[in-house]
Amino acid sequence: MKCPKCGSENVTIELVQAQSKTKKHGNGLGGHVNNAARGLTAMCTLGMSNLVWKKSKGNEKTTFTNEKVCLCQNCGNSWGIK
């Protein structure tokens, strides 16, 4: 592979993280029941159960997309490959 700027063949190819997307999902019925039971137990134990039993917050899933990038070692030019 040749650099389009200087014509050198001293080129490295790397995978670079281009972007990320985070999807957030709610608690659902089980999470709401858990939080209600947690609140009722907290009232009965004067809040001491909240030190151990944590609140359901839902789930997050993050996906990343990568792209190939060439980097010329002589002139420092970089360009993407498809």
Biopython code that builds the backbone (N, CA, C, O; Angstrom):
import numpy as np
from Bio.PDB.StructureBuilder import StructureBuilder

atoms = [
    (1, "MET", "N", (0.839, -1.166, 0.000)),
    (1, "MET", "CA", (0.000, 0.000, 0.000)),
    (1, "MET", "C", (0.893, 1.241, 0.000)),
    (1, "MET", "O", (1.918, 1.279, 0.681)),
    (2, "LYS", "N", (0.495, 2.247, -0.766)),
    (2, "LYS", "CA", (1.275, 3.474, -0.886)),
    (2, "LYS", "C", (0.525, 4.656, -0.293)),
    (2, "LYS", "O", (-0.704, 4.720, -0.328)),
    (3, "CYS", "N", (1.292, 5.583, 0.247)),
    (3, "CYS", "CA", (0.721, 6.819, 0.778)),
    (3, "CYS", "C", (0.316, 7.714, -0.392)),
    (3, "CYS", "O", (1.122, 7.924, -1.298)),
    (4, "PRO", "N", (-0.910, 8.250, -0.400)),
    (4, "PRO", "CA", (-1.337, 9.104, -1.500)),
    (4, "PRO", "C", (-0.642, 10.474, -1.497)),
    (4, "PRO", "O", (-0.639, 11.169, -2.513)),
    (5, "LYS", "N", (-0.060, 10.858, -0.368)),
    (5, "LYS", "CA", (0.575, 12.162, -0.273)),
    (5, "LYS", "C", (2.034, 12.133, -0.717)),
    (5, "LYS", "O", (2.447, 12.948, -1.541)),
    (6, "CYS", "N", (2.832, 11.182, -0.167)),
    (6, "CYS", "CA", (4.269, 11.164, -0.473)),
    (6, "CYS", "C", (4.700, 9.963, -1.301)),
    (6, "CYS", "O", (5.827, 9.946, -1.797)),
    (7, "GLY", "N", (3.839, 8.951, -1.470)),
    (7, "GLY", "CA", (4.168, 7.785, -2.280)),
    (7, "GLY", "C", (4.988, 6.740, -1.552)),
    (7, "GLY", "O", (5.423, 5.778, -2.185)),
    (8, "SER", "N", (5.220, 6.874, -0.267)),
    (8, "SER", "CA", (6.017, 5.927, 0.501)),
    (8, "SER", "C", (5.214, 4.655, 0.767)),
    (8, "SER", "O", (3.987, 4.692, 0.850)),
    (9, "GLU", "N", (5.921, 3.527, 0.898)),
    (9, "GLU", "CA", (5.266, 2.265, 1.229)),
    (9, "GLU", "C", (5.435, 1.914, 2.698)),
    (9, "GLU", "O", (5.070, 0.814, 3.114)),
    (10, "ASN", "N", (5.980, 2.828, 3.490)),
    (10, "ASN", "CA", (6.141, 2.619, 4.928)),
    (10, "ASN", "C", (4.840, 3.046, 5.625)),
    (10, "ASN", "O", (4.757, 4.129, 6.205)),
    (11, "VAL", "N", (3.826, 2.168, 5.554)),
    (11, "VAL", "CA", (2.472, 2.491, 6.007)),
    (11, "VAL", "C", (2.023, 1.425, 7.005)),
    (11, "VAL", "O", (2.252, 0.235, 6.789)),
    (12, "THR", "N", (1.384, 1.849, 8.099)),
    (12, "THR", "CA", (0.792, 0.906, 9.049)),
    (12, "THR", "C", (-0.726, 1.039, 9.010)),
    (12, "THR", "O", (-1.264, 2.117, 8.754)),
    (13, "ILE", "N", (-1.404, -0.073, 9.268)),
    (13, "ILE", "CA", (-2.862, -0.102, 9.289)),
    (13, "ILE", "C", (-3.299, -0.396, 10.723)),
    (13, "ILE", "O", (-2.805, -1.331, 11.353)),
    (14, "GLU", "N", (-4.232, 0.415, 11.230)),
    (14, "GLU", "CA", (-4.712, 0.256, 12.599)),
    (14, "GLU", "C", (-6.233, 0.258, 12.627)),
    (14, "GLU", "O", (-6.882, 0.844, 11.760)),
    (15, "LEU", "N", (-6.792, -0.402, 13.632)),
    (15, "LEU", "CA", (-8.225, -0.317, 13.902)),
    (15, "LEU", "C", (-8.435, 0.762, 14.952)),
    (15, "LEU", "O", (-7.863, 0.704, 16.041)),
    (16, "VAL", "N", (-9.263, 1.751, 14.617)),
    (16, "VAL", "CA", (-9.522, 2.872, 15.508)),
    (16, "VAL", "C", (-11.000, 2.872, 15.871)),
    (16, "VAL", "O", (-11.859, 2.646, 15.018)),
    (17, "GLN", "N", (-11.287, 3.127, 17.142)),
    (17, "GLN", "CA", (-12.668, 3.189, 17.605)),
    (17, "GLN", "C", (-13.298, 4.484, 17.088)),
    (17, "GLN", "O", (-12.883, 5.579, 17.465)),
    (18, "ALA", "N", (-14.309, 4.345, 16.220)),
    (18, "ALA", "CA", (-14.894, 5.509, 15.558)),
    (18, "ALA", "C", (-15.984, 6.154, 16.406)),
    (18, "ALA", "O", (-15.945, 7.364, 16.628)),
    (19, "GLN", "N", (-16.954, 5.381, 16.883)),
    (19, "GLN", "CA", (-18.052, 5.949, 17.650)),
    (19, "GLN", "C", (-18.662, 4.875, 18.538)),
    (19, "GLN", "O", (-18.406, 3.683, 18.364)),
    (20, "SER", "N", (-19.464, 5.314, 19.482)),
    (20, "SER", "CA", (-20.144, 4.385, 20.367)),
    (20, "SER", "C", (-21.587, 4.843, 20.565)),
    (20, "SER", "O", (-21.894, 6.034, 20.518)),
    (21, "LYS", "N", (-22.455, 3.872, 20.784)),
    (21, "LYS", "CA", (-23.867, 4.147, 21.052)),
    (21, "LYS", "C", (-24.253, 3.421, 22.328)),
    (21, "LYS", "O", (-23.891, 2.260, 22.520)),
    (22, "THR", "N", (-24.989, 4.103, 23.205)),
    (22, "THR", "CA", (-25.452, 3.501, 24.445)),
    (22, "THR", "C", (-26.971, 3.451, 24.417)),
    (22, "THR", "O", (-27.640, 4.465, 24.216)),
    (23, "LYS", "N", (-27.500, 2.252, 24.622)),
    (23, "LYS", "CA", (-28.938, 2.057, 24.699)),
    (23, "LYS", "C", (-29.292, 1.787, 26.150)),
    (23, "LYS", "O", (-28.676, 0.941, 26.798)),
    (24, "LYS", "N", (-30.281, 2.503, 26.661)),
    (24, "LYS", "CA", (-30.708, 2.317, 28.036)),
    (24, "LYS", "C", (-32.085, 1.673, 28.053)),
    (24, "LYS", "O", (-33.009, 2.133, 27.381)),
    (25, "HIS", "N", (-32.208, 0.613, 28.821)),
    (25, "HIS", "CA", (-33.470, -0.096, 28.960)),
    (25, "HIS", "C", (-33.999, 0.122, 30.370)),
    (25, "HIS", "O", (-33.222, 0.249, 31.316)),
    (26, "GLY", "N", (-35.310, 0.164, 30.511)),
    (26, "GLY", "CA", (-35.940, 0.405, 31.808)),
    (26, "GLY", "C", (-35.891, -0.800, 32.727)),
    (26, "GLY", "O", (-35.286, -1.825, 32.413)),
    (27, "ASN", "N", (-36.534, -0.652, 33.857)),
    (27, "ASN", "CA", (-36.544, -1.704, 34.877)),
    (27, "ASN", "C", (-37.416, -2.892, 34.493)),
    (27, "ASN", "O", (-37.053, -4.038, 34.757)),
    (28, "GLY", "N", (-38.548, -2.631, 33.880)),
    (28, "GLY", "CA", (-39.507, -3.691, 33.621)),
    (28, "GLY", "C", (-40.338, -3.953, 34.865)),
    (28, "GLY", "O", (-40.161, -3.286, 35.884)),
    (29, "LEU", "N", (-41.233, -4.908, 34.789)),
    (29, "LEU", "CA", (-42.130, -5.210, 35.907)),
    (29, "LEU", "C", (-41.368, -5.747, 37.116)),
    (29, "LEU", "O", (-41.667, -5.375, 38.251)),
    (30, "GLY", "N", (-40.399, -6.607, 36.886)),
    (30, "GLY", "CA", (-39.623, -7.175, 37.998)),
    (30, "GLY", "C", (-38.849, -6.122, 38.762)),
    (30, "GLY", "O", (-38.741, -6.205, 39.986)),
    (31, "GLY", "N", (-38.309, -5.133, 38.070)),
    (31, "GLY", "CA", (-37.564, -4.068, 38.735)),
    (31, "GLY", "C", (-38.464, -3.167, 39.551)),
    (31, "GLY", "O", (-38.079, -2.720, 40.632)),
    (32, "HIS", "N", (-39.667, -2.891, 39.045)),
    (32, "HIS", "CA", (-40.615, -2.049, 39.785)),
    (32, "HIS", "C", (-41.121, -2.759, 41.044)),
    (32, "HIS", "O", (-41.285, -2.134, 42.092)),
    (33, "VAL", "N", (-41.366, -4.066, 40.932)),
    (33, "VAL", "CA", (-41.789, -4.844, 42.102)),
    (33, "VAL", "C", (-40.657, -4.877, 43.129)),
    (33, "VAL", "O", (-40.900, -4.756, 44.329)),
    (34, "ASN", "N", (-39.429, -5.040, 42.656)),
    (34, "ASN", "CA", (-38.266, -5.043, 43.546)),
    (34, "ASN", "C", (-38.150, -3.713, 44.289)),
    (34, "ASN", "O", (-37.913, -3.695, 45.497)),
    (35, "ASN", "N", (-38.316, -2.607, 43.575)),
    (35, "ASN", "CA", (-38.201, -1.295, 44.211)),
    (35, "ASN", "C", (-39.345, -1.044, 45.197)),
    (35, "ASN", "O", (-39.140, -0.403, 46.228)),
    (36, "ALA", "N", (-40.543, -1.540, 44.891)),
    (36, "ALA", "CA", (-41.666, -1.383, 45.821)),
    (36, "ALA", "C", (-41.438, -2.202, 47.088)),
    (36, "ALA", "O", (-41.695, -1.720, 48.191)),
    (37, "ALA", "N", (-40.960, -3.430, 46.940)),
    (37, "ALA", "CA", (-40.673, -4.276, 48.105)),
    (37, "ALA", "C", (-39.540, -3.673, 48.930)),
    (37, "ALA", "O", (-39.556, -3.746, 50.158)),
    (38, "ARG", "N", (-38.575, -3.088, 48.266)),
    (38, "ARG", "CA", (-37.460, -2.433, 48.947)),
    (38, "ARG", "C", (-37.957, -1.248, 49.779)),
    (38, "ARG", "O", (-37.514, -1.057, 50.911)),
    (39, "GLY", "N", (-38.876, -0.451, 49.219)),
    (39, "GLY", "CA", (-39.432, 0.687, 49.945)),
    (39, "GLY", "C", (-40.238, 0.268, 51.157)),
    (39, "GLY", "O", (-40.137, 0.881, 52.219)),
    (40, "LEU", "N", (-41.040, -0.778, 51.000)),
    (40, "LEU", "CA", (-41.841, -1.280, 52.121)),
    (40, "LEU", "C", (-40.949, -1.823, 53.224)),
    (40, "LEU", "O", (-41.200, -1.569, 54.403)),
    (41, "THR", "N", (-39.912, -2.566, 52.860)),
    (41, "THR", "CA", (-38.974, -3.093, 53.849)),
    (41, "THR", "C", (-38.218, -1.971, 54.536)),
    (41, "THR", "O", (-37.919, -2.061, 55.727)),
    (42, "ALA", "N", (-37.907, -0.914, 53.796)),
    (42, "ALA", "CA", (-37.199, 0.221, 54.384)),
    (42, "ALA", "C", (-38.065, 0.922, 55.433)),
    (42, "ALA", "O", (-37.556, 1.375, 56.458)),
    (43, "MET", "N", (-39.366, 1.012, 55.178)),
    (43, "MET", "CA", (-40.246, 1.639, 56.163)),
    (43, "MET", "C", (-40.327, 0.806, 57.444)),
    (43, "MET", "O", (-40.380, 1.346, 58.549)),
    (44, "CYS", "N", (-40.335, -0.508, 57.275)),
    (44, "CYS", "CA", (-40.439, -1.393, 58.443)),
    (44, "CYS", "C", (-39.144, -1.423, 59.255)),
    (44, "CYS", "O", (-39.194, -1.595, 60.473)),
    (45, "THR", "N", (-38.018, -1.263, 58.628)),
    (45, "THR", "CA", (-36.728, -1.337, 59.328)),
    (45, "THR", "C", (-36.124, 0.040, 59.564)),
    (45, "THR", "O", (-34.943, 0.148, 59.896)),
    (46, "LEU", "N", (-36.915, 1.091, 59.396)),
    (46, "LEU", "CA", (-36.477, 2.477, 59.584)),
    (46, "LEU", "C", (-35.285, 2.834, 58.701)),
    (46, "LEU", "O", (-34.401, 3.583, 59.117)),
    (47, "GLY", "N", (-35.262, 2.300, 57.486)),
    (47, "GLY", "CA", (-34.241, 2.651, 56.503)),
    (47, "GLY", "C", (-32.960, 1.849, 56.590)),
    (47, "GLY", "O", (-32.073, 2.045, 55.758)),
    (48, "MET", "N", (-32.819, 0.960, 57.552)),
    (48, "MET", "CA", (-31.585, 0.185, 57.707)),
    (48, "MET", "C", (-31.397, -0.827, 56.578)),
    (48, "MET", "O", (-30.263, -1.177, 56.251)),
    (49, "SER", "N", (-32.486, -1.300, 55.981)),
    (49, "SER", "CA", (-32.363, -2.287, 54.898)),
    (49, "SER", "C", (-31.778, -1.661, 53.628)),
    (49, "SER", "O", (-31.257, -2.375, 52.771)),
    (50, "ASN", "N", (-31.862, -0.333, 53.503)),
    (50, "ASN", "CA", (-31.315, 0.334, 52.318)),
    (50, "ASN", "C", (-29.798, 0.302, 52.289)),
    (50, "ASN", "O", (-29.204, 0.568, 51.244)),
    (51, "LEU", "N", (-29.158, -0.011, 53.396)),
    (51, "LEU", "CA", (-27.704, -0.145, 53.407)),
    (51, "LEU", "C", (-27.254, -1.391, 52.651)),
    (51, "LEU", "O", (-26.133, -1.448, 52.145)),
    (52, "VAL", "N", (-28.137, -2.392, 52.578)),
    (52, "VAL", "CA", (-27.791, -3.662, 51.937)),
    (52, "VAL", "C", (-28.496, -3.836, 50.602)),
    (52, "VAL", "O", (-27.880, -4.283, 49.634)),
    (53, "TRP", "N", (-29.770, -3.494, 50.532)),
    (53, "TRP", "CA", (-30.603, -3.759, 49.358)),
    (53, "TRP", "C", (-30.604, -2.525, 48.473)),
    (53, "TRP", "O", (-31.135, -1.484, 48.860)),
    (54, "LYS", "N", (-30.017, -2.631, 47.294)),
    (54, "LYS", "CA", (-29.878, -1.483, 46.398)),
    (54, "LYS", "C", (-31.043, -1.397, 45.416)),
    (54, "LYS", "O", (-31.718, -2.387, 45.133)),
    (55, "LYS", "N", (-31.255, -0.199, 44.911)),
    (55, "LYS", "CA", (-32.353, 0.087, 43.999)),
    (55, "LYS", "C", (-32.052, -0.445, 42.594)),
    (55, "LYS", "O", (-30.909, -0.380, 42.141)),
    (56, "SER", "N", (-33.067, -0.969, 41.906)),
    (56, "SER", "CA", (-32.914, -1.400, 40.513)),
    (56, "SER", "C", (-32.922, -0.168, 39.612)),
    (56, "SER", "O", (-33.842, 0.648, 39.676)),
    (57, "LYS", "N", (-31.890, -0.035, 38.770)),
    (57, "LYS", "CA", (-31.755, 1.155, 37.935)),
    (57, "LYS", "C", (-31.965, 0.896, 36.449)),
    (57, "LYS", "O", (-32.013, 1.851, 35.674)),
    (58, "GLY", "N", (-32.090, -0.339, 36.027)),
    (58, "GLY", "CA", (-32.220, -0.640, 34.609)),
    (58, "GLY", "C", (-30.884, -1.068, 34.032)),
    (58, "GLY", "O", (-29.896, -1.185, 34.756)),
    (59, "ASN", "N", (-30.857, -1.299, 32.729)),
    (59, "ASN", "CA", (-29.654, -1.793, 32.068)),
    (59, "ASN", "C", (-29.195, -0.828, 30.986)),
    (59, "ASN", "O", (-29.997, -0.107, 30.394)),
    (60, "GLU", "N", (-27.887, -0.829, 30.739)),
    (60, "GLU", "CA", (-27.310, -0.075, 29.625)),
    (60, "GLU", "C", (-26.447, -1.021, 28.799)),
    (60, "GLU", "O", (-25.736, -1.869, 29.339)),
    (61, "LYS", "N", (-26.520, -0.862, 27.496)),
    (61, "LYS", "CA", (-25.685, -1.658, 26.606)),
    (61, "LYS", "C", (-24.997, -0.707, 25.639)),
    (61, "LYS", "O", (-25.656, 0.073, 24.952)),
    (62, "THR", "N", (-23.666, -0.773, 25.586)),
    (62, "THR", "CA", (-22.888, 0.106, 24.734)),
    (62, "THR", "C", (-22.271, -0.716, 23.608)),
    (62, "THR", "O", (-21.661, -1.757, 23.850)),
    (63, "THR", "N", (-22.435, -0.240, 22.376)),
    (63, "THR", "CA", (-21.811, -0.877, 21.228)),
    (63, "THR", "C", (-20.835, 0.107, 20.594)),
    (63, "THR", "O", (-21.082, 1.312, 20.549)),
    (64, "PHE", "N", (-19.725, -0.432, 20.108)),
    (64, "PHE", "CA", (-18.678, 0.376, 19.500)),
    (64, "PHE", "C", (-18.516, -0.011, 18.041)),
    (64, "PHE", "O", (-18.654, -1.181, 17.684)),
    (65, "THR", "N", (-18.222, 0.978, 17.191)),
    (65, "THR", "CA", (-17.914, 0.701, 15.800)),
    (65, "THR", "C", (-16.452, 1.072, 15.553)),
    (65, "THR", "O", (-15.974, 2.110, 16.010)),
    (66, "ASN", "N", (-15.756, 0.207, 14.824)),
    (66, "ASN", "CA", (-14.351, 0.407, 14.528)),
    (66, "ASN", "C", (-14.172, 0.668, 13.039)),
    (66, "ASN", "O", (-14.987, 0.236, 12.224)),
    (67, "GLU", "N", (-13.110, 1.371, 12.691)),
    (67, "GLU", "CA", (-12.786, 1.566, 11.278)),
    (67, "GLU", "C", (-11.280, 1.439, 11.092)),
    (67, "GLU", "O", (-10.500, 1.711, 12.005)),
    (68, "LYS", "N", (-10.885, 1.022, 9.891)),
    (68, "LYS", "CA", (-9.472, 0.858, 9.569)),
    (68, "LYS", "C", (-8.894, 2.191, 9.108)),
    (68, "LYS", "O", (-9.480, 2.882, 8.276)),
    (69, "VAL", "N", (-7.742, 2.538, 9.659)),
    (69, "VAL", "CA", (-7.073, 3.789, 9.307)),
    (69, "VAL", "C", (-5.626, 3.478, 8.971)),
    (69, "VAL", "O", (-4.952, 2.759, 9.708)),
    (70, "CYS", "N", (-5.146, 4.024, 7.851)),
    (70, "CYS", "CA", (-3.746, 3.887, 7.461)),
    (70, "CYS", "C", (-2.982, 5.113, 7.929)),
    (70, "CYS", "O", (-3.504, 6.227, 7.917)),
    (71, "LEU", "N", (-1.729, 4.894, 8.346)),
    (71, "LEU", "CA", (-0.883, 5.984, 8.814)),
    (71, "LEU", "C", (0.483, 5.844, 8.161)),
    (71, "LEU", "O", (1.151, 4.820, 8.307)),
    (72, "CYS", "N", (0.893, 6.884, 7.437)),
    (72, "CYS", "CA", (2.207, 6.892, 6.795)),
    (72, "CYS", "C", (3.259, 7.208, 7.851)),
    (72, "CYS", "O", (3.133, 8.188, 8.585)),
    (73, "GLN", "N", (4.295, 6.377, 7.925)),
    (73, "GLN", "CA", (5.340, 6.574, 8.922)),
    (73, "GLN", "C", (6.335, 7.665, 8.513)),
    (73, "GLN", "O", (7.092, 8.151, 9.354)),
    (74, "ASN", "N", (6.344, 8.053, 7.242)),
    (74, "ASN", "CA", (7.290, 9.081, 6.778)),
    (74, "ASN", "C", (6.722, 10.491, 6.924)),
    (74, "ASN", "O", (7.370, 11.356, 7.514)),
    (75, "CYS", "N", (5.513, 10.736, 6.390)),
    (75, "CYS", "CA", (4.976, 12.091, 6.390)),
    (75, "CYS", "C", (3.880, 12.307, 7.440)),
    (75, "CYS", "O", (3.525, 13.456, 7.706)),
    (76, "GLY", "N", (3.324, 11.234, 8.052)),
    (76, "GLY", "CA", (2.297, 11.383, 9.087)),
    (76, "GLY", "C", (0.893, 11.506, 8.542)),
    (76, "GLY", "O", (-0.035, 11.756, 9.311)),
    (77, "ASN", "N", (0.699, 11.342, 7.248)),
    (77, "ASN", "CA", (-0.638, 11.431, 6.653)),
    (77, "ASN", "C", (-1.455, 10.215, 7.073)),
    (77, "ASN", "O", (-0.920, 9.111, 7.170)),
    (78, "SER", "N", (-2.754, 10.414, 7.323)),
    (78, "SER", "CA", (-3.644, 9.300, 7.665)),
    (78, "SER", "C", (-4.884, 9.361, 6.784)),
    (78, "SER", "O", (-5.350, 10.439, 6.415)),
    (79, "TRP", "N", (-5.409, 8.187, 6.455)),
    (79, "TRP", "CA", (-6.612, 8.101, 5.629)),
    (79, "TRP", "C", (-7.343, 6.810, 5.973)),
    (79, "TRP", "O", (-6.743, 5.852, 6.461)),
    (80, "GLY", "N", (-8.625, 6.799, 5.716)),
    (80, "GLY", "CA", (-9.464, 5.644, 6.045)),
    (80, "GLY", "C", (-9.555, 4.660, 4.904)),
    (80, "GLY", "O", (-9.433, 5.031, 3.737)),
    (81, "ILE", "N", (-9.770, 3.395, 5.247)),
    (81, "ILE", "CA", (-9.939, 2.320, 4.265)),
    (81, "ILE", "C", (-11.359, 1.791, 4.420)),
    (81, "ILE", "O", (-11.861, 1.691, 5.540)),
    (82, "LYS", "N", (-12.005, 1.457, 3.327)),
    (82, "LYS", "CA", (-13.338, 0.856, 3.389)),
    (82, "LYS", "C", (-13.282, -0.580, 2.976)),
    (82, "LYS", "O", (-14.309, -1.259, 2.964)),
]
sb = StructureBuilder()
sb.init_structure("model")
sb.init_model(0)
sb.init_chain("A")
sb.init_seg("    ")
for serial, (resi, resn, name, xyz) in enumerate(atoms, 1):
    if name == "N":
        sb.init_residue(resn, " ", resi, " ")
    sb.init_atom(name, np.array(xyz, "f"), 0.0, 1.0, " ", f" {name:<3s}", serial, name[0])
structure = sb.get_structure()
